[in-house]
């Protein structure tokens, strides 16, 4: 295609054509921001519905404004497409496809491999390929590199390769304000030239690009960021369980601890962890570590604790119903919030799915309400249960009164919890959403006293 100096000049004057493979929560915000920065961008996704929605100027991701999509499509700055042939004319290609795990919790890189093969079949001299999908250390060099070199071109000489992890915070545009434009980027290229070309482009997205020595270091950085959260969430989950037995309000404890201005960062207990990264990344690293005869016991223990929290929440529901002599079998249970975090529409790996599955297994009649997730599929996943699609119900006083118990899993800020407390016969709150409504026998909160404190064995 063109020489390195030509590519660099195109990056600097914003005539470099960019292609983004995967238009989900990672790829679409990246594609739109690059187009807004002035680059001609092709967004490639195999999902016909996504492409058609974008062609009509409609965004399906809350963090991306439909007005921006519409303007960029109309000015031909952004081209949504399902045609891989657009890669032939691209100077830079981003891979932003999902990286889930399989039923054995081993990395499932099928989407990355498929995207990389699609690039390899059309790879041009001088092209820069940047992997952004979260994965284990070594993926860029051990999986993507060999596939790309099947083209007959040599990485670092004929084309360029780098890894720069995504750092998307869904819902951030309405909360902390972190987005593609102001979140620092980490970058590791296969060679210094690969790194420099990628850095030149990424600085047009965000002024702070932190360069590391290799793609492997950048891949490990991403896992560290998410495993850090997984481990700390597991810590507070375990302490919340202990606090329940000891008759201590753990939410009060966290509130006190976070007044310390140094050496402490607050994390909060809940029904589990969700989203694409935190439930997945520990298993990616654990799987890769075994190749080196290394067993990540600490990381896997944290994942075990977090995965056990839905069982505890269902246990609290059973306990609450037991106090009013109502069996869980046949009970009408309303789940509030099925997105993986508050105020977003992303329900991937939501702990609510496991909570609902466990309630149904025990014979409960389950409905849910979530203002951001109109339909929610339960089962048909790694737990080998039949897939059932549920529809969100309206949160009315009648719906609340008809429920034997209401379970708060994800605390969306636009839910009227005063009405929930006023009308629901029983509330099991795993997120401290009812903290402003005082102690009452009708509310059981995860991490708070809800019965006689257990006495120490020595007492």
CORWO-V160797 format. One record per pair of residues at least 24 apart in sequence whose C-alpha atoms are under 8 Angstrom apart, sorted by the first residue. I is the first residue (numbers start at 1). GAP is how many residues later the second one is. If there is no record, write none. Layout:
i=I gap=GAP
i=I gap=GAP
//
This chain:
i=1 gap=123
i=1 gap=124
i=1 gap=125
i=1 gap=126
i=2 gap=123
i=2 gap=124
i=3 gap=122
i=3 gap=123
i=4 gap=122
i=7 gap=84
i=7 gap=119
i=7 gap=190
i=8 gap=189
i=8 gap=192
i=11 gap=189
i=11 gap=190
i=12 gap=188
i=12 gap=189
i=14 gap=24
i=14 gap=25
i=15 gap=24
i=15 gap=25
i=16 gap=24
i=16 gap=74
i=16 gap=75
i=16 gap=76
i=17 gap=24
i=17 gap=25
i=17 gap=72
i=17 gap=73
i=17 gap=74
i=17 gap=75
i=18 gap=24
i=18 gap=72
i=18 gap=73
i=18 gap=74
i=18 gap=75
i=18 gap=76
i=19 gap=24
i=19 gap=25
i=19 gap=67
i=19 gap=68
i=19 gap=71
i=19 gap=72
i=19 gap=73
i=19 gap=74
i=19 gap=75
i=20 gap=24
i=20 gap=73
i=20 gap=74
i=20 gap=75
i=20 gap=76
i=21 gap=24
i=21 gap=72
i=21 gap=73
i=21 gap=74
i=21 gap=75
i=21 gap=76
i=21 gap=94
i=22 gap=73
i=22 gap=74
i=22 gap=75
i=22 gap=76
i=23 gap=27
i=23 gap=73
i=23 gap=74
i=24 gap=37
i=24 gap=72
i=24 gap=73
i=25 gap=36
i=25 gap=143
i=25 gap=145
i=26 gap=70
i=26 gap=140
i=26 gap=142
i=27 gap=68
i=27 gap=69
i=27 gap=70
i=28 gap=36
i=29 gap=34
i=29 gap=35
i=29 gap=151
i=30 gap=150
i=31 gap=47
i=32 gap=32
i=32 gap=36
i=32 gap=37
i=32 gap=40
i=32 gap=46
i=33 gap=147
i=33 gap=148
i=33 gap=172
i=34 gap=170
i=34 gap=171
i=35 gap=37
i=35 gap=42
i=35 gap=43
i=36 gap=36
i=37 gap=167
i=37 gap=168
i=38 gap=39
i=39 gap=38
i=40 gap=36
i=40 gap=37
i=40 gap=38
i=41 gap=36
i=41 gap=37
i=41 gap=38
i=42 gap=36
i=42 gap=37
i=42 gap=38
i=42 gap=39
i=42 gap=44
i=43 gap=35
i=43 gap=36
i=43 gap=37
i=43 gap=38
i=44 gap=36
i=44 gap=37
i=44 gap=38
i=44 gap=39
i=44 gap=40
i=45 gap=35
i=45 gap=36
i=45 gap=37
i=46 gap=36
i=47 gap=35
i=48 gap=34
i=51 gap=29
i=51 gap=30
i=51 gap=31
i=52 gap=28
i=54 gap=26
i=55 gap=24
i=55 gap=25
i=62 gap=109
i=62 gap=282
i=62 gap=283
i=63 gap=107
i=63 gap=108
i=63 gap=109
i=63 gap=110
i=84 gap=34
i=84 gap=35
i=85 gap=37
i=87 gap=32
i=87 gap=35
i=87 gap=36
i=88 gap=34
i=88 gap=35
i=88 gap=36
i=90 gap=37
i=91 gap=35
i=91 gap=36
i=91 gap=37
i=92 gap=35
i=92 gap=36
i=92 gap=37
i=92 gap=38
i=93 gap=34
i=93 gap=35
i=93 gap=36
i=93 gap=37
i=94 gap=35
i=94 gap=36
i=94 gap=37
i=94 gap=38
i=95 gap=34
i=95 gap=35
i=95 gap=36
i=95 gap=37
i=95 gap=38
i=96 gap=35
i=96 gap=36
i=96 gap=37
i=97 gap=36
i=98 gap=35
i=98 gap=36
i=99 gap=34
i=99 gap=35
i=99 gap=36
i=100 gap=176
i=100 gap=180
i=101 gap=179
i=101 gap=182
i=101 gap=183
i=102 gap=280
i=103 gap=278
i=103 gap=279
i=103 gap=280
i=105 gap=178
i=106 gap=177
i=106 gap=178
i=106 gap=181
i=107 gap=28
i=107 gap=176
i=107 gap=177
i=107 gap=180
i=112 gap=32
i=113 gap=30
i=113 gap=31
i=113 gap=34
i=116 gap=28
i=116 gap=31
i=116 gap=32
i=117 gap=30
i=117 gap=31
i=119 gap=29
i=120 gap=27
i=120 gap=28
i=120 gap=29
i=120 gap=30
i=120 gap=31
i=121 gap=30
i=123 gap=25
i=123 gap=28
i=124 gap=35
i=125 gap=28
i=125 gap=33
i=125 gap=34
i=126 gap=32
i=126 gap=33
i=126 gap=34
i=127 gap=31
i=127 gap=32
i=127 gap=33
i=128 gap=31
i=128 gap=32
i=128 gap=33
i=128 gap=34
i=128 gap=66
i=128 gap=69
i=128 gap=70
i=129 gap=30
i=129 gap=31
i=129 gap=32
i=129 gap=33
i=130 gap=31
i=130 gap=32
i=130 gap=33
i=130 gap=34
i=130 gap=68
i=131 gap=30
i=131 gap=31
i=131 gap=32
i=131 gap=33
i=131 gap=34
i=132 gap=31
i=132 gap=32
i=132 gap=33
i=132 gap=34
i=133 gap=32
i=133 gap=33
i=134 gap=31
i=134 gap=32
i=134 gap=85
i=134 gap=88
i=134 gap=89
i=134 gap=143
i=134 gap=147
i=135 gap=84
i=135 gap=88
i=135 gap=146
i=135 gap=149
i=136 gap=83
i=136 gap=84
i=136 gap=87
i=136 gap=145
i=136 gap=148
i=136 gap=149
i=136 gap=152
i=137 gap=78
i=137 gap=79
i=137 gap=80
i=137 gap=81
i=137 gap=82
i=137 gap=83
i=137 gap=148
i=137 gap=151
i=138 gap=77
i=138 gap=78
i=138 gap=81
i=139 gap=77
i=140 gap=75
i=140 gap=76
i=141 gap=49
i=141 gap=74
i=141 gap=75
i=155 gap=35
i=156 gap=34
i=156 gap=35
i=156 gap=37
i=156 gap=38
i=160 gap=30
i=160 gap=33
i=160 gap=34
i=161 gap=28
i=161 gap=29
i=161 gap=33
i=162 gap=25
i=162 gap=26
i=162 gap=27
i=162 gap=28
i=162 gap=32
i=162 gap=33
i=162 gap=36
i=162 gap=53
i=163 gap=24
i=163 gap=25
i=163 gap=26
i=163 gap=52
i=163 gap=55
i=163 gap=56
i=164 gap=24
i=164 gap=51
i=164 gap=54
i=164 gap=55
i=165 gap=53
i=165 gap=54
i=165 gap=57
i=166 gap=56
i=170 gap=174
i=170 gap=176
i=171 gap=172
i=171 gap=173
i=180 gap=25
i=180 gap=26
i=181 gap=24
i=181 gap=25
i=182 gap=24
i=182 gap=25
i=183 gap=25
i=184 gap=24
i=184 gap=25
i=184 gap=26
i=185 gap=24
i=185 gap=25
i=186 gap=24
i=186 gap=25
i=186 gap=26
i=186 gap=32
i=187 gap=24
i=187 gap=25
i=187 gap=28
i=187 gap=31
i=188 gap=24
i=188 gap=25
i=188 gap=26
i=188 gap=27
i=188 gap=28
i=188 gap=29
i=188 gap=30
i=189 gap=24
i=189 gap=25
i=189 gap=26
i=190 gap=24
i=190 gap=25
i=223 gap=58
i=223 gap=59
i=223 gap=62
i=226 gap=51
i=226 gap=52
i=226 gap=55
i=227 gap=51
i=227 gap=54
i=227 gap=55
i=227 gap=72
i=229 gap=49
i=230 gap=43
i=230 gap=48
i=230 gap=49
i=230 gap=52
i=230 gap=72
i=230 gap=73
i=230 gap=76
i=231 gap=68
i=231 gap=71
i=231 gap=72
i=232 gap=35
i=233 gap=34
i=233 gap=35
i=233 gap=36
i=233 gap=73
i=234 gap=35
i=234 gap=68
i=234 gap=69
i=234 gap=71
i=234 gap=72
i=235 gap=67
i=236 gap=31
i=236 gap=32
i=236 gap=33
i=237 gap=31
i=237 gap=32
i=237 gap=33
i=237 gap=68
i=237 gap=69
i=237 gap=72
i=238 gap=67
i=239 gap=208
i=240 gap=29
i=240 gap=206
i=240 gap=207
i=240 gap=208
i=241 gap=205
i=241 gap=206
i=242 gap=205
i=243 gap=204
i=243 gap=205
i=243 gap=206
i=244 gap=202
i=244 gap=203
i=244 gap=204
i=244 gap=205
i=244 gap=206
i=244 gap=209
i=245 gap=204
i=245 gap=208
i=245 gap=209
i=246 gap=203
i=246 gap=207
i=246 gap=208
i=246 gap=209
i=247 gap=201
i=247 gap=202
i=247 gap=203
i=247 gap=204
i=247 gap=205
i=247 gap=206
i=247 gap=207
i=248 gap=199
i=248 gap=200
i=248 gap=201
i=249 gap=198
i=249 gap=199
i=249 gap=200
i=250 gap=197
i=250 gap=198
i=251 gap=181
i=251 gap=196
i=251 gap=197
i=269 gap=161
i=269 gap=162
i=269 gap=177
i=269 gap=178
i=270 gap=39
i=270 gap=139
i=270 gap=160
i=270 gap=161
i=270 gap=176
i=271 gap=35
i=271 gap=38
i=271 gap=39
i=271 gap=41
i=271 gap=42
i=271 gap=80
i=271 gap=81
i=271 gap=84
i=271 gap=138
i=271 gap=159
i=271 gap=160
i=272 gap=34
i=272 gap=35
i=272 gap=36
i=272 gap=37
i=272 gap=38
i=272 gap=78
i=272 gap=79
i=273 gap=33
i=273 gap=34
i=273 gap=67
i=273 gap=76
i=273 gap=77
i=273 gap=78
i=274 gap=66
i=274 gap=67
i=274 gap=73
i=274 gap=74
i=274 gap=75
i=274 gap=76
i=274 gap=77
i=275 gap=65
i=275 gap=66
i=275 gap=71
i=275 gap=72
i=275 gap=73
i=275 gap=74
i=275 gap=75
i=276 gap=72
i=276 gap=73
i=279 gap=24
i=279 gap=70
i=310 gap=41
i=310 gap=42
i=310 gap=44
i=310 gap=45
i=310 gap=48
i=311 gap=44
i=311 gap=47
i=313 gap=42
i=313 gap=115
i=313 gap=117
i=313 gap=133
i=314 gap=41
i=314 gap=44
i=314 gap=45
i=316 gap=112
i=316 gap=128
i=316 gap=130
i=317 gap=88
i=317 gap=90
i=317 gap=111
i=320 gap=85
i=320 gap=106
i=320 gap=108
i=320 gap=122
i=320 gap=124
i=321 gap=83
i=321 gap=84
i=321 gap=105
i=328 gap=31
i=328 gap=34
i=328 gap=35
i=328 gap=36
i=329 gap=33
i=329 gap=34
i=329 gap=35
i=330 gap=33
i=330 gap=34
i=330 gap=35
i=331 gap=32
i=331 gap=33
i=331 gap=34
i=331 gap=72
i=331 gap=73
i=331 gap=74
i=332 gap=32
i=332 gap=33
i=332 gap=34
i=332 gap=35
i=332 gap=70
i=332 gap=71
i=332 gap=72
i=332 gap=73
i=333 gap=31
i=333 gap=32
i=333 gap=33
i=333 gap=34
i=333 gap=70
i=333 gap=71
i=333 gap=72
i=333 gap=73
i=333 gap=74
i=334 gap=32
i=334 gap=33
i=334 gap=34
i=334 gap=35
i=334 gap=66
i=334 gap=69
i=334 gap=71
i=334 gap=72
i=334 gap=73
i=335 gap=31
i=335 gap=32
i=335 gap=33
i=335 gap=34
i=335 gap=71
i=335 gap=72
i=335 gap=73
i=335 gap=74
i=336 gap=32
i=336 gap=33
i=336 gap=34
i=336 gap=70
i=336 gap=71
i=336 gap=72
i=336 gap=73
i=336 gap=74
i=336 gap=75
i=337 gap=31
i=337 gap=32
i=337 gap=33
i=337 gap=34
i=337 gap=71
i=337 gap=72
i=337 gap=73
i=337 gap=74
i=337 gap=75
i=338 gap=30
i=338 gap=31
i=338 gap=32
i=338 gap=35
i=338 gap=38
i=338 gap=71
i=338 gap=72
i=339 gap=31
i=339 gap=33
i=339 gap=34
i=339 gap=71
i=340 gap=70
i=341 gap=69
i=341 gap=70
i=342 gap=68
i=342 gap=69
i=342 gap=70
i=342 gap=71
i=343 gap=29
i=343 gap=68
i=343 gap=69
i=343 gap=70
i=343 gap=71
i=344 gap=28
i=345 gap=27
i=345 gap=28
i=346 gap=27
i=347 gap=26
i=347 gap=29
i=351 gap=58
i=352 gap=57
i=352 gap=58
i=353 gap=24
i=353 gap=25
i=353 gap=26
i=367 gap=24
i=367 gap=25
i=367 gap=26
i=368 gap=24
i=368 gap=25
i=369 gap=24
i=369 gap=25
i=369 gap=26
i=397 gap=26
i=400 gap=24
i=400 gap=25
i=401 gap=24
i=408 gap=25
//
